[in-house]
Amino acid sequence: MDNTRILVIGAGVNGSICAAGLLKAGIDVTLLARGSRLDFIRERGVVIEDPFKGTRTVARVPAIGELRADDIYDYVLVVTRKNQAIDLLPILAKNESLSVVFMVNNPSGPDAYVMALGIVARRLTR
C-alpha cells in the first residue's frame, strides 16, 4: 500500500470533498480546519450530501487545527479562497513539506503567490 501522506487545507465544500474522496481511496489524508468547523469534523466527520442522488455519507477524516513546521506531508493541497490562500503562505513557508498544490479560483493571476513563494524557493536552495 502507498504510504503517501496528504494534507488538505480548507474544510469548505471543495476541500471536504477532496479529503473524503482521498480517504475513501485509501490515502492517508488529514484535513486542516479551524474553529467550530474543526470541532464539527472531529465530532461528526465530514458529511457529504449529494442532492442529485439524495444520499448522505460521513467520512471520518482525521482533522488538525494548525500546521506545524515539522509536520511533513508528501503533498499539501490548499483548497481555499484566494484571500485565505495568501494568508497561509507564511505558514506554508515555515513548513518542511516540499509539494504544495494550490487549488484556488484566482482570476487575478499568480503574482501574489509568486512573490510569497520566493521565500519557499530560497528555503529549498539552502
C-alpha positions as CSV (number, residue, x, y, z in Angstrom):
1,M,0.0,0.0,0.0
2,D,1.1,3.6,-0.7
3,N,2.4,5.5,2.3
4,T,1.7,8.9,0.8
5,R,0.6,11.5,3.3
6,I,-1.7,14.3,2.1
7,L,-2.8,17.3,4.0
8,V,-5.9,19.2,2.7
9,I,-6.0,22.8,3.9
10,G,-9.5,24.1,3.7
11,A,-12.6,22.3,5.1
12,G,-15.2,24.0,3.0
13,V,-17.2,22.2,0.4
14,N,-14.3,21.6,-2.1
15,G,-11.7,20.7,0.5
16,S,-14.1,18.4,2.4
17,I,-15.0,16.6,-0.8
18,C,-11.3,16.2,-1.8
19,A,-10.4,14.8,1.7
20,A,-13.4,12.4,1.8
21,G,-12.6,11.1,-1.7
22,L,-8.9,10.6,-0.8
23,L,-9.8,8.8,2.4
24,K,-12.3,6.5,0.5
25,A,-9.5,5.7,-1.9
26,G,-7.3,4.5,1.0
27,I,-5.0,7.5,1.1
28,D,-3.5,8.7,4.4
29,V,-5.2,12.1,4.4
30,T,-5.6,14.8,7.1
31,L,-7.9,17.9,6.9
32,L,-6.8,21.2,8.4
33,A,-9.8,23.1,9.7
34,R,-10.4,25.9,12.2
35,G,-12.9,26.9,14.9
36,S,-16.3,25.3,15.0
37,R,-15.7,23.5,11.7
38,L,-12.8,21.7,13.2
39,D,-14.9,20.7,16.2
40,F,-17.7,19.5,13.9
41,I,-15.4,17.3,11.8
42,R,-13.8,15.8,14.9
43,E,-17.2,15.0,16.5
44,R,-19.2,14.1,13.4
45,G,-16.9,13.6,10.5
46,V,-17.1,15.1,7.0
47,V,-20.7,15.0,5.9
48,I,-21.2,14.8,2.2
49,E,-24.7,15.3,0.8
50,D,-25.4,14.5,-2.9
51,P,-28.6,16.4,-3.8
52,F,-28.8,14.6,-7.2
53,K,-28.7,11.1,-5.7
54,G,-30.4,12.0,-2.4
55,T,-27.6,10.4,-0.4
56,R,-25.6,11.4,2.6
57,T,-22.3,9.9,3.6
58,V,-19.9,10.5,6.5
59,A,-16.1,10.3,6.2
60,R,-14.1,10.1,9.4
61,V,-11.2,12.2,8.1
62,P,-8.6,13.0,10.7
63,A,-8.5,16.8,11.4
64,I,-6.0,19.2,12.8
65,G,-6.2,22.8,13.7
66,E,-2.7,24.0,12.8
67,L,0.2,23.1,10.5
68,R,3.4,22.7,12.5
69,A,6.8,23.3,10.8
70,D,7.9,19.7,11.5
71,D,4.7,18.0,10.4
72,I,5.8,16.8,6.9
73,Y,3.3,15.7,4.2
74,D,4.1,14.4,0.8
75,Y,1.5,16.7,-0.7
76,V,-0.2,19.7,0.8
77,L,-3.4,20.6,-1.1
78,V,-4.6,24.2,-0.5
79,V,-8.3,24.3,-1.3
80,T,-9.4,27.8,-0.1
81,R,-10.5,31.1,-1.4
82,K,-7.7,33.3,-2.8
83,N,-7.5,35.6,0.3
84,Q,-7.3,32.6,2.6
85,A,-4.5,31.0,0.5
86,I,-2.5,34.3,0.5
87,D,-2.8,34.4,4.4
88,L,-1.5,30.8,4.5
89,L,1.7,31.5,2.6
90,P,3.9,32.4,5.7
91,I,2.7,29.3,7.5
92,L,3.5,27.1,4.4
93,A,6.9,28.7,4.1
94,K,7.8,27.6,7.6
95,N,6.6,24.0,7.0
96,E,9.1,21.5,5.6
97,S,6.7,19.8,3.2
98,L,8.1,20.2,-0.3
99,S,5.0,19.7,-2.6
100,V,2.2,22.3,-2.2
101,V,-0.6,22.4,-4.7
102,F,-2.9,25.4,-4.8
103,M,-6.5,24.6,-5.9
104,V,-8.0,28.0,-5.8
105,N,-10.1,30.1,-8.2
106,N,-7.8,33.1,-8.8
107,P,-8.8,35.2,-11.9
108,S,-6.3,37.9,-10.9
109,G,-3.3,35.7,-11.7
110,P,-0.5,34.3,-9.6
111,D,1.6,37.4,-8.8
112,A,0.9,37.3,-5.0
113,Y,1.8,33.6,-4.9
114,V,5.0,34.0,-6.9
115,M,6.2,36.8,-4.6
116,A,5.4,34.8,-1.4
117,L,6.7,31.6,-2.8
118,G,10.1,33.2,-3.3
119,I,10.5,32.6,0.4
120,V,9.9,28.9,-0.1
121,A,12.2,28.7,-3.1
122,R,15.0,30.3,-1.1
123,R,14.5,27.8,1.7
124,L,14.7,24.9,-0.8
125,T,18.1,26.0,-2.1
126,R,19.8,26.3,1.3
